Amino acid sequence: MKPLWQEFTKGFNAQLPPFRLVLGLCPALAVTTTVEGGLGMGIATLLVLLMSNLVISLLRNIIPNSVRIAANISVIAGFVVIVELMMKAYTPTLFNILGVFISLIVVNCIVLGRAEAFAKKNGPVRSMVDALGIGSGFTVSLVILGLVREVLGRGSITLFSEANVKFQLLPQTDGYVFRLAVEPAGAFIFLGVILFVINLRSKKEKVAQ
C-alpha cells in the first residue's frame, strides 16, 4: 500500500487529470479564458471530489453492486448542487462566468472515475487524500492554462471579479496580436502545446532511465 504522501502527489505527476489522464478536458477548454475561471472551476471540482470520495468510501460496503453507479452519481450530484448554490449565493459573478459547467461536474470523468477506481476500494482517509491530490492537480492545471491564455489574450490576470482584483500586465488594444488565445480555437492550441511539452519530457525521462 502506498504512503499517503504518494497518494497525494500522484495528482501532480503520474495522474495529473487533464495532461496525464486526459480527463476533464471540457472545463479545461471552456472556462480557462481567465485565471479566475480556471481557479473557480478547479476549487468547485475539488470540493465535490473531496466530499463525494469521503461519502462513497464510507458507504462502499453498504451500496449493492447492482446500483453502485447510480448511487455514486446521486452522491456526486448532491454535492454539486450544494457547491452550485454556495457559489450562486457568495460569488455570483464567478457563478455566471462558469455557467452550466458547474452542473456538468456531475458527469466529469475525473469525479466519477475516482469514486470507481479508488473510493470504493479504500477507507475514508486515503480516499480524501486521493481526492485532495487529484483535485489540487486539476486546479493547478486549469490555473496554468487560464494564466497563459489570459495573459496572451488579454494582457491581464483576473483573480476575483467580485472585488475587482485584476492586474493589467500589457496595454489593452482592440487588435491585440494574441487574441486567439481566449478564443475556442486557442484553447485547443494551447492545450495541445502543453500536452506536447509534457509528453516530450516524459519520453526524455524514460530514455534517461
Secondary structure as a PSIPRED ss2 file (coil, helix, strand):
# PSIPRED VFORMAT (PSIPRED V4.0)

   1 M C   1.000  0.000  0.000
   2 K C   1.000  0.000  0.000
   3 P C   1.000  0.000  0.000
   4 L H   0.000  1.000  0.000
   5 W H   0.000  1.000  0.000
   6 Q H   0.000  1.000  0.000
   7 E H   0.000  1.000  0.000
   8 F H   0.000  1.000  0.000
   9 T H   0.000  1.000  0.000
  10 K H   0.000  1.000  0.000
  11 G H   0.000  1.000  0.000
  12 F H   0.000  1.000  0.000
  13 N C   1.000  0.000  0.000
  14 A C   1.000  0.000  0.000
  15 Q C   1.000  0.000  0.000
  16 L C   1.000  0.000  0.000
  17 P H   0.000  1.000  0.000
  18 P H   0.000  1.000  0.000
  19 F H   0.000  1.000  0.000
  20 R H   0.000  1.000  0.000
  21 L H   0.000  1.000  0.000
  22 V C   1.000  0.000  0.000
  23 L C   1.000  0.000  0.000
  24 G C   1.000  0.000  0.000
  25 L H   0.000  1.000  0.000
  26 C H   0.000  1.000  0.000
  27 P H   0.000  1.000  0.000
  28 A H   0.000  1.000  0.000
  29 L H   0.000  1.000  0.000
  30 A H   0.000  1.000  0.000
  31 V C   1.000  0.000  0.000
  32 T C   1.000  0.000  0.000
  33 T C   1.000  0.000  0.000
  34 T C   1.000  0.000  0.000
  35 V H   0.000  1.000  0.000
  36 E H   0.000  1.000  0.000
  37 G H   0.000  1.000  0.000
  38 G H   0.000  1.000  0.000
  39 L H   0.000  1.000  0.000
  40 G H   0.000  1.000  0.000
  41 M H   0.000  1.000  0.000
  42 G H   0.000  1.000  0.000
  43 I H   0.000  1.000  0.000
  44 A H   0.000  1.000  0.000
  45 T H   0.000  1.000  0.000
  46 L H   0.000  1.000  0.000
  47 L H   0.000  1.000  0.000
  48 V H   0.000  1.000  0.000
  49 L H   0.000  1.000  0.000
  50 L H   0.000  1.000  0.000
  51 M H   0.000  1.000  0.000
  52 S H   0.000  1.000  0.000
  53 N H   0.000  1.000  0.000
  54 L H   0.000  1.000  0.000
  55 V H   0.000  1.000  0.000
  56 I H   0.000  1.000  0.000
  57 S H   0.000  1.000  0.000
  58 L H   0.000  1.000  0.000
  59 L C   1.000  0.000  0.000
  60 R C   1.000  0.000  0.000
  61 N C   1.000  0.000  0.000
  62 I C   1.000  0.000  0.000
  63 I C   1.000  0.000  0.000
  64 P C   1.000  0.000  0.000
  65 N H   0.000  1.000  0.000
  66 S H   0.000  1.000  0.000
  67 V H   0.000  1.000  0.000
  68 R H   0.000  1.000  0.000
  69 I H   0.000  1.000  0.000
  70 A H   0.000  1.000  0.000
  71 A H   0.000  1.000  0.000
  72 N H   0.000  1.000  0.000
  73 I H   0.000  1.000  0.000
  74 S H   0.000  1.000  0.000
  75 V H   0.000  1.000  0.000
  76 I H   0.000  1.000  0.000
  77 A H   0.000  1.000  0.000
  78 G H   0.000  1.000  0.000
  79 F H   0.000  1.000  0.000
  80 V H   0.000  1.000  0.000
  81 V H   0.000  1.000  0.000
  82 I H   0.000  1.000  0.000
  83 V H   0.000  1.000  0.000
  84 E H   0.000  1.000  0.000
  85 L H   0.000  1.000  0.000
  86 M H   0.000  1.000  0.000
  87 M H   0.000  1.000  0.000
  88 K H   0.000  1.000  0.000
  89 A H   0.000  1.000  0.000
  90 Y H   0.000  1.000  0.000
  91 T C   1.000  0.000  0.000
  92 P H   0.000  1.000  0.000
  93 T H   0.000  1.000  0.000
  94 L H   0.000  1.000  0.000
  95 F H   0.000  1.000  0.000
  96 N H   0.000  1.000  0.000
  97 I H   0.000  1.000  0.000
  98 L H   0.000  1.000  0.000
  99 G H   0.000  1.000  0.000
 100 V H   0.000  1.000  0.000
 101 F H   0.000  1.000  0.000
 102 I C   1.000  0.000  0.000
 103 S H   0.000  1.000  0.000
 104 L H   0.000  1.000  0.000
 105 I H   0.000  1.000  0.000
 106 V H   0.000  1.000  0.000
 107 V H   0.000  1.000  0.000
 108 N C   1.000  0.000  0.000
 109 C H   0.000  1.000  0.000
 110 I H   0.000  1.000  0.000
 111 V H   0.000  1.000  0.000
 112 L H   0.000  1.000  0.000
 113 G H   0.000  1.000  0.000
 114 R H   0.000  1.000  0.000
 115 A H   0.000  1.000  0.000
 116 E H   0.000  1.000  0.000
 117 A H   0.000  1.000  0.000
 118 F H   0.000  1.000  0.000
 119 A H   0.000  1.000  0.000
 120 K C   1.000  0.000  0.000
 121 K C   1.000  0.000  0.000
 122 N C   1.000  0.000  0.000
 123 G C   1.000  0.000  0.000
 124 P H   0.000  1.000  0.000
 125 V H   0.000  1.000  0.000
 126 R H   0.000  1.000  0.000
 127 S H   0.000  1.000  0.000
 128 M H   0.000  1.000  0.000
 129 V H   0.000  1.000  0.000
 130 D H   0.000  1.000  0.000
 131 A H   0.000  1.000  0.000
 132 L H   0.000  1.000  0.000
 133 G H   0.000  1.000  0.000
 134 I H   0.000  1.000  0.000
 135 G H   0.000  1.000  0.000
 136 S H   0.000  1.000  0.000
 137 G H   0.000  1.000  0.000
 138 F H   0.000  1.000  0.000
 139 T H   0.000  1.000  0.000
 140 V H   0.000  1.000  0.000
 141 S H   0.000  1.000  0.000
 142 L H   0.000  1.000  0.000
 143 V H   0.000  1.000  0.000
 144 I H   0.000  1.000  0.000
 145 L H   0.000  1.000  0.000
 146 G H   0.000  1.000  0.000
 147 L H   0.000  1.000  0.000
 148 V H   0.000  1.000  0.000
 149 R H   0.000  1.000  0.000
 150 E H   0.000  1.000  0.000
 151 V H   0.000  1.000  0.000
 152 L H   0.000  1.000  0.000
 153 G H   0.000  1.000  0.000
 154 R H   0.000  1.000  0.000
 155 G C   1.000  0.000  0.000
 156 S E   0.000  0.000  1.000
 157 I E   0.000  0.000  1.000
 158 T E   0.000  0.000  1.000
 159 L E   0.000  0.000  1.000
 160 F E   0.000  0.000  1.000
 161 S H   0.000  1.000  0.000
 162 E H   0.000  1.000  0.000
 163 A H   0.000  1.000  0.000
 164 N C   1.000  0.000  0.000
 165 V E   0.000  0.000  1.000
 166 K E   0.000  0.000  1.000
 167 F E   0.000  0.000  1.000
 168 Q E   0.000  0.000  1.000
 169 L C   1.000  0.000  0.000
 170 L C   1.000  0.000  0.000
 171 P C   1.000  0.000  0.000
 172 Q C   1.000  0.000  0.000
 173 T C   1.000  0.000  0.000
 174 D C   1.000  0.000  0.000
 175 G C   1.000  0.000  0.000
 176 Y C   1.000  0.000  0.000
 177 V C   1.000  0.000  0.000
 178 F C   1.000  0.000  0.000
 179 R H   0.000  1.000  0.000
 180 L H   0.000  1.000  0.000
 181 A H   0.000  1.000  0.000
 182 V H   0.000  1.000  0.000
 183 E C   1.000  0.000  0.000
 184 P H   0.000  1.000  0.000
 185 A H   0.000  1.000  0.000
 186 G H   0.000  1.000  0.000
 187 A H   0.000  1.000  0.000
 188 F H   0.000  1.000  0.000
 189 I H   0.000  1.000  0.000
 190 F H   0.000  1.000  0.000
 191 L H   0.000  1.000  0.000
 192 G H   0.000  1.000  0.000
 193 V H   0.000  1.000  0.000
 194 I H   0.000  1.000  0.000
 195 L H   0.000  1.000  0.000
 196 F H   0.000  1.000  0.000
 197 V H   0.000  1.000  0.000
 198 I H   0.000  1.000  0.000
 199 N H   0.000  1.000  0.000
 200 L H   0.000  1.000  0.000
 201 R H   0.000  1.000  0.000
 202 S H   0.000  1.000  0.000
 203 K H   0.000  1.000  0.000
 204 K H   0.000  1.000  0.000
 205 E H   0.000  1.000  0.000
 206 K H   0.000  1.000  0.000
 207 V H   0.000  1.000  0.000
 208 A H   0.000  1.000  0.000
 209 Q C   1.000  0.000  0.000
